[in-house]
Amino acid sequence: MLDNTTTVILIILIVALYMIPTLVANARDHPRRPQITLLNILFGWTLIGWLAAFFWAALGTVPADEAR
């Protein structure tokens, strides 16, 4: 059986993998971050929902930063 530390580390890794589409949307400063996060939370447990959120976050157009 797993000890407590291993269990906590596994849970953190699983949650991090589950939330990759949200993390990608936040990293890219995607204008639809709330919708991507909601899709990820509600339907990410299905492979189709997770893939949809991931591709929406990764392939969506992001406005160019005017300060650059």
N, CA and C atoms as an extended XYZ file, in Angstrom:
204
Properties=species:S:1:pos:R:3:atomname:S:1:resname:S:1:resid:I:1 pbc="F F F"
N         0.836       -1.175        0.000 N   MET     1
C         0.000        0.000        0.000 CA  MET     1
C         0.887        1.246        0.000 C   MET     1
N         0.366        2.320       -0.575 N   LEU     2
C         1.143        3.555       -0.672 CA  LEU     2
C         1.114        4.318        0.647 C   LEU     2
N         2.235        4.978        0.937 N   ASP     3
C         2.240        5.809        2.134 CA  ASP     3
C         1.612        7.169        1.811 C   ASP     3
N         1.412        7.985        2.814 N   ASN     4
C         0.697        9.257        2.648 CA  ASN     4
C         1.399       10.219        1.701 C   ASN     4
N         2.713       10.295        1.781 N   THR     5
C         3.459       11.215        0.927 CA  THR     5
C         3.313       10.832       -0.545 C   THR     5
N         3.424        9.570       -0.839 N   THR     6
C         3.281        9.105       -2.211 CA  THR     6
C         1.872        9.369       -2.726 C   THR     6
N         0.891        9.162       -1.896 N   THR     7
C        -0.491        9.397       -2.284 CA  THR     7
C        -0.721       10.866       -2.611 C   THR     7
N        -0.206       11.761       -1.783 N   VAL     8
C        -0.371       13.194       -2.016 CA  VAL     8
C         0.337       13.608       -3.299 C   VAL     8
N         1.532       13.115       -3.529 N   ILE     9
C         2.269       13.443       -4.750 CA  ILE     9
C         1.523       12.938       -5.976 C   ILE     9
N         0.989       11.733       -5.931 N   LEU    10
C         0.217       11.201       -7.060 CA  LEU    10
C        -1.033       12.022       -7.326 C   LEU    10
N        -1.719       12.435       -6.289 N   ILE    11
C        -2.923       13.257       -6.467 CA  ILE    11
C        -2.569       14.593       -7.103 C   ILE    11
N        -1.480       15.205       -6.648 N   ILE    12
C        -1.052       16.478       -7.236 CA  ILE    12
C        -0.701       16.304       -8.711 C   ILE    12
N        -0.002       15.239       -9.057 N   LEU    13
C         0.348       14.979      -10.457 CA  LEU    13
C        -0.882       14.732      -11.317 C   LEU    13
N        -1.836       13.983      -10.797 N   ILE    14
C        -3.061       13.701      -11.539 CA  ILE    14
C        -3.850       14.982      -11.781 C   ILE    14
N        -3.973       15.812      -10.767 N   VAL    15
C        -4.695       17.079      -10.917 CA  VAL    15
C        -3.963       17.991      -11.890 C   VAL    15
N        -2.640       18.035      -11.827 N   ALA    16
C        -1.868       18.861      -12.755 CA  ALA    16
C        -2.060       18.392      -14.204 C   ALA    16
N        -2.037       17.094      -14.428 N   LEU    17
C        -2.276       16.568      -15.779 CA  LEU    17
C        -3.692       16.869      -16.249 C   LEU    17
N        -4.647       16.747      -15.352 N   TYR    18
C        -6.040       17.000      -15.685 CA  TYR    18
C        -6.244       18.467      -16.082 C   TYR    18
N        -5.506       19.366      -15.434 N   MET    19
C        -5.700       20.796      -15.657 CA  MET    19
C        -4.757       21.384      -16.706 C   MET    19
N        -4.076       20.570      -17.477 N   ILE    20
C        -3.158       21.072      -18.503 CA  ILE    20
C        -3.840       22.043      -19.469 C   ILE    20
N        -5.057       21.778      -19.970 N   PRO    21
C        -5.667       22.762      -20.861 CA  PRO    21
C        -5.851       24.140      -20.206 C   PRO    21
N        -6.214       24.152      -18.949 N   THR    22
C        -6.365       25.420      -18.239 CA  THR    22
C        -5.017       26.104      -18.061 C   THR    22
N        -3.996       25.335      -17.741 N   LEU    23
C        -2.661       25.905      -17.578 CA  LEU    23
C        -2.136       26.475      -18.902 C   LEU    23
N        -2.405       25.788      -20.000 N   VAL    24
C        -1.984       26.271      -21.318 CA  VAL    24
C        -2.716       27.570      -21.659 C   VAL    24
N        -4.012       27.615      -21.395 N   ALA    25
C        -4.792       28.830      -21.676 CA  ALA    25
C        -4.286       30.000      -20.846 C   ALA    25
N        -3.957       29.762      -19.589 N   ASN    26
C        -3.428       30.835      -18.747 CA  ASN    26
C        -2.042       31.275      -19.194 C   ASN    26
N        -1.216       30.337      -19.590 N   ALA    27
C         0.135       30.672      -20.032 CA  ALA    27
C         0.104       31.479      -21.325 C   ALA    27
N        -0.855       31.190      -22.193 N   ARG    28
C        -0.960       31.904      -23.465 CA  ARG    28
C        -1.788       33.173      -23.355 C   ARG    28
N        -2.337       33.447      -22.171 N   ASP    29
C        -3.197       34.608      -21.940 CA  ASP    29
C        -4.369       34.604      -22.930 C   ASP    29
N        -4.978       33.428      -23.050 N   HIS    30
C        -6.089       33.207      -23.980 CA  HIS    30
C        -7.294       34.039      -23.550 C   HIS    30
N        -7.971       34.706      -24.483 N   PRO    31
C        -9.121       35.534      -24.104 CA  PRO    31
C       -10.322       34.725      -23.600 C   PRO    31
N       -10.383       33.441      -23.866 N   ARG    32
C       -11.494       32.589      -23.432 CA  ARG    32
C       -11.101       31.660      -22.284 C   ARG    32
N       -10.205       32.121      -21.432 N   ARG    33
C        -9.745       31.300      -20.308 CA  ARG    33
C       -10.871       30.785      -19.421 C   ARG    33
N       -11.848       31.617      -19.034 N   PRO    34
C       -12.916       31.088      -18.167 CA  PRO    34
C       -13.713       29.958      -18.818 C   PRO    34
N       -14.002       30.085      -20.110 N   GLN    35
C       -14.751       29.046      -20.805 CA  GLN    35
C       -13.938       27.765      -20.939 C   GLN    35
N       -12.649       27.899      -21.209 N   ILE    36
C       -11.778       26.724      -21.321 CA  ILE    36
C       -11.678       26.029      -19.972 C   ILE    36
N       -11.542       26.806      -18.913 N   THR    37
C       -11.469       26.228      -17.566 CA  THR    37
C       -12.760       25.501      -17.220 C   THR    37
N       -13.890       26.102      -17.522 N   LEU    38
C       -15.179       25.468      -17.241 CA  LEU    38
C       -15.343       24.173      -18.037 C   LEU    38
N       -14.999       24.213      -19.317 N   LEU    39
C       -15.058       22.998      -20.131 CA  LEU    39
C       -14.139       21.921      -19.568 C   LEU    39
N       -12.955       22.311      -19.160 N   ASN    40
C       -11.996       21.362      -18.620 CA  ASN    40
C       -12.504       20.740      -17.322 C   ASN    40
N       -13.059       21.547      -16.443 N   ILE    41
C       -13.539       21.028      -15.158 CA  ILE    41
C       -14.754       20.125      -15.347 C   ILE    41
N       -15.697       20.553      -16.182 N   LEU    42
C       -16.943       19.798      -16.325 CA  LEU    42
C       -16.820       18.564      -17.215 C   LEU    42
N       -16.054       18.668      -18.294 N   PHE    43
C       -16.005       17.578      -19.268 CA  PHE    43
C       -14.606       17.013      -19.488 C   PHE    43
N       -13.628       17.468      -18.711 N   GLY    44
C       -12.266       16.986      -18.860 CA  GLY    44
C       -12.112       15.520      -18.511 C   GLY    44
N       -13.044       14.981      -17.709 N   TRP    45
C       -12.957       13.564      -17.329 CA  TRP    45
C       -13.214       12.656      -18.524 C   TRP    45
N       -13.860       13.204      -19.566 N   THR    46
C       -14.003       12.434      -20.804 CA  THR    46
C       -12.812       12.787      -21.692 C   THR    46
N       -12.343       11.876      -22.435 N   LEU    47
C       -11.202       12.154      -23.305 CA  LEU    47
C       -11.550       13.223      -24.336 C   LEU    47
N       -12.763       13.185      -24.862 N   ILE    48
C       -13.175       14.158      -25.869 CA  ILE    48
C       -13.220       15.567      -25.271 C   ILE    48
N       -13.756       15.701      -24.072 N   GLY    49
C       -13.813       17.006      -23.417 CA  GLY    49
C       -12.431       17.553      -23.102 C   GLY    49
N       -11.543       16.681      -22.641 N   TRP    50
C       -10.187       17.116      -22.322 CA  TRP    50
C        -9.455       17.541      -23.598 C   TRP    50
N        -9.595       16.740      -24.663 N   LEU    51
C        -8.939       17.087      -25.926 CA  LEU    51
C        -9.501       18.379      -26.507 C   LEU    51
N       -10.819       18.557      -26.423 N   ALA    52
C       -11.428       19.791      -26.929 CA  ALA    52
C       -10.881       21.006      -26.175 C   ALA    52
N       -10.816       20.921      -24.866 N   ALA    53
C       -10.279       22.033      -24.072 CA  ALA    53
C        -8.803       22.268      -24.387 C   ALA    53
N        -8.054       21.187      -24.531 N   PHE    54
C        -6.625       21.325      -24.816 CA  PHE    54
C        -6.394       21.985      -26.169 C   PHE    54
N        -7.072       21.493      -27.212 N   PHE    55
C        -6.865       22.077      -28.539 CA  PHE    55
C        -7.402       23.492      -28.632 C   PHE    55
N        -8.489       23.790      -27.924 N   TRP    56
C        -9.016       25.160      -27.895 CA  TRP    56
C        -7.983       26.089      -27.258 C   TRP    56
N        -7.376       25.640      -26.184 N   ALA    57
C        -6.376       26.464      -25.501 CA  ALA    57
C        -5.102       26.595      -26.324 C   ALA    57
N        -4.687       25.517      -26.957 N   ALA    58
C        -3.410       25.512      -27.671 CA  ALA    58
C        -3.487       26.140      -29.056 C   ALA    58
N        -4.604       25.970      -29.737 N   LEU    59
C        -4.692       26.418      -31.123 CA  LEU    59
C        -5.497       27.693      -31.316 C   LEU    59
N        -6.143       28.170      -30.283 N   GLY    60
C        -6.939       29.389      -30.395 CA  GLY    60
C        -6.069       30.604      -30.660 C   GLY    60
N        -6.638       31.561      -31.359 N   THR    61
C        -5.886       32.775      -31.634 CA  THR    61
C        -5.831       33.636      -30.371 C   THR    61
N        -4.676       34.192      -30.160 N   VAL    62
C        -4.440       35.054      -29.002 CA  VAL    62
C        -4.054       36.419      -29.537 C   VAL    62
N        -4.678       37.493      -29.040 N   PRO    63
C        -4.334       38.819      -29.554 CA  PRO    63
C        -2.880       39.150      -29.250 C   PRO    63
N        -2.268       39.831      -30.214 N   ALA    64
C        -0.866       40.219      -30.048 CA  ALA    64
C        -0.745       41.271      -28.951 C   ALA    64
N         0.305       41.153      -28.168 N   ASP    65
C         0.550       42.112      -27.097 CA  ASP    65
C         1.120       43.389      -27.717 C   ASP    65
N         0.463       44.512      -27.456 N   GLU    66
C         0.889       45.774      -28.068 CA  GLU    66
C         2.187       46.303      -27.491 C   GLU    66
N         2.566       45.845      -26.306 N   ALA    67
C         3.781       46.352      -25.663 CA  ALA    67
C         5.049       45.724      -26.234 C   ALA    67
N         4.919       44.665      -26.978 N   ARG    68
C         6.113       43.982      -27.506 CA  ARG    68
C         6.680       44.671      -28.696 C   ARG    68
